[in-house]
Amino acid sequence: MPSRLSRSTEDGQQSPKAPQDIEEELDLFALLQTVWNGKWIITLLTLVSICLGFAYLKGMAVPLYTASATVVLDNREEQVVDLKNVMSGLSGDQATVNTEVEVIRSRGLAEQLVDELGLLNDPEFNGTLREPSRFSIGSLIGLLTGGSDEAEEQSAQRIRDDVVDRVLAALSVSNLRQSYVFTITMVTQSPEKSALMANTLAEVYIRDQLAVKFAATDAAVEWLSNRVSELRMELEQAEQAVKNFNASTDLISPEALEALNRQVKDLRTRIDEAQNLRGNAEGKLISLTTARDSGDMTLMAQIAEDPALNRIVATDLPNVDDLFMARFDQIERRVEQDRDRAAVQLAALQASYQSLNSRIEAQSDDLVQLQQLRREAEATGTIYAYFLNRLKETEVQRGIQQADSRVLSSSVVPVSASSPRTKMVLGIYAIFGLLAGTALVLGREAIQNTYRSAEELGDRTGARVLGTVPRIPVRKRAQLLRYIIDKPTSSAAEAIRNLRTSLMLSNIDAPPQVILSTSSIPSEGKTTLSILLAQNLAALGKKVLLIEGDMRRRVFSTYFDIPAEVGLVGVLTGEVPLEQAVSHEPTLGIDILPSENPNANAADLYSSDRFAEMLVEMRAKYDIIVLDTPPVLVVPDSRVAARHVDAVVFSVRWDSTHKHQVRAGLEMFASVGIKVTGVVLSQVDPKGLKRYGYGQYGGYGGNYGGYYQN
């Protein structure tokens, strides 16, 4: 009998979504619940962080003093003389203001400040002047490398760079919004030093502006002087080139050249007329020859267009043919003479045209070259005059440069330390501890790679969730049967009833008769699920057969007291009949077909015709057949057997099976065209559901455990 297991989207069911295409949804309540569950960790880290803040304030924090000087950007220029500056004054737009802020913060000004105040000798900025520890890294490196002049020189440069870096770290520059005012702020361990450094840097900045302008003016004067000398030589060479060309070339005037062009145009017209005459004569000669060849005197007279020929044709003289041909020959010779005369005239005109045209081209090239030389000389002269004038103006500007900024307010010595701020430090440490604790709690939750709710399982896999089955509180497998019998209203029993209902309604028109139970990996509860499902279906009065399809592990003997001499393998190999291999379990009211150690490969047995025939035989004898098969990621048995069943139930152990294992298991079935009927979240811990914030999702425990008697 063929399998009714759907291998495509049927019955209007929604097609499973690819796991990678499903967006993860953030359950805000679960997130808050996770944070609340980790409240003691968060509180502990927050308190530890606050204690560290106190320790920092009392033992490590160094008092710092802040002093500020203000500088204003004065973009008003004093126009002493009406000359254009080499470096124009600063424009005052936002880009210029931002640029000047970076200039003040530049490394070059910081180096000048270090040199002017001798900060290389200040232990606050030069760490080498502090008392080093004998066990410091610098001391150990010095002992290992030894000393040399080159090493000392490199060390001095390195020390200078470190001092400049510390100065830049102590400096901050800001611009007052909608103004040209800069605030230069210094933070050091000494109030006097902070004020001195702020004031000195303001002066260094203003001096640097003047130095830049002076340097730019000097560079411009030097460059303009060199350029003027070069242009003077270029101008002399250009003017000499014009003179030399005039002396070496027999040039005519542009007016004479225009007259020659008119002659060329006239010759072109006469050549066209001569070509027309020659063409007409040649055409007339061809027509006469064609008429002669025809022998028709009337046609010949018509083509010749000669009245004498027409009269000869009209007479009745005995020698009319001779007279006609003589006249026709005369006309033909005259046409040939006209053609030859036109050809001679055309050749003469063309020769004259070529000669005159060559003369014009030569004159035109010389004239163009002369004009080019003159333009170059004029352009060079113009540039020379401009640069000479600019050189004179720049030389005048050397003594009238002024800075674009001035000190608006000098810094005063601060009377109190600006840092550390006790409340702010403790607040920062508290916030850090709070965030660290929260991150730790959420991080632990985020790295979990298992499923904790049916909703998440369905969303991430795209498969239908048939139900959730809680963990059964028994220590041994043999106790499972007694629990099922003694606890008919337990949450596990209700979960199996719900699973049974979902499974039977998965295909209303043809409820599944042969059900395959499998999972991704071992120990996911698929065998327990198979037994519970078989018992529940038998309780409805159905005749149920439970088959131990996991031939390698064979765990039914730990659940049931049944003989294991013969079983599924013997039936498939034909050694025993089906009736002899099947045992009845009176406690559960089901028949059981155990398995034994196979001599052949289990997948080959499932692929055999005998397995298909056995299922056909079983379908006729039983209402429901539950086939417990090995994990799909371990062996291929489940995929092979699934071709002959009506439904595939895929177990996923709660908070245990990794998500990639579940995805891989489902993809294994999809790769052979088998559609998994649904997934079951097994061995769910009701207390764990509440602990992880999924209490509202735990239908068989969680927040609703009072409905069941466990």
Beta strands, then each sheet from edge to edge (+ up, - down):
strand 1: 65-73
strand 2: 171-175
strand 3: 181-188
strand 4: 405-409
strand 5: 465-470
strand 6: 514-519
strand 7: 544-548
strand 8: 583-585
strand 9: 590-593
strand 10: 624-628
strand 11: 647-653
strand 12: 678-684
sheet 1: 2+ 3- 1+ 4-
sheet 2: 5+ 12+ 11+ 6+ 10+ 7+ 9+ 8-
end
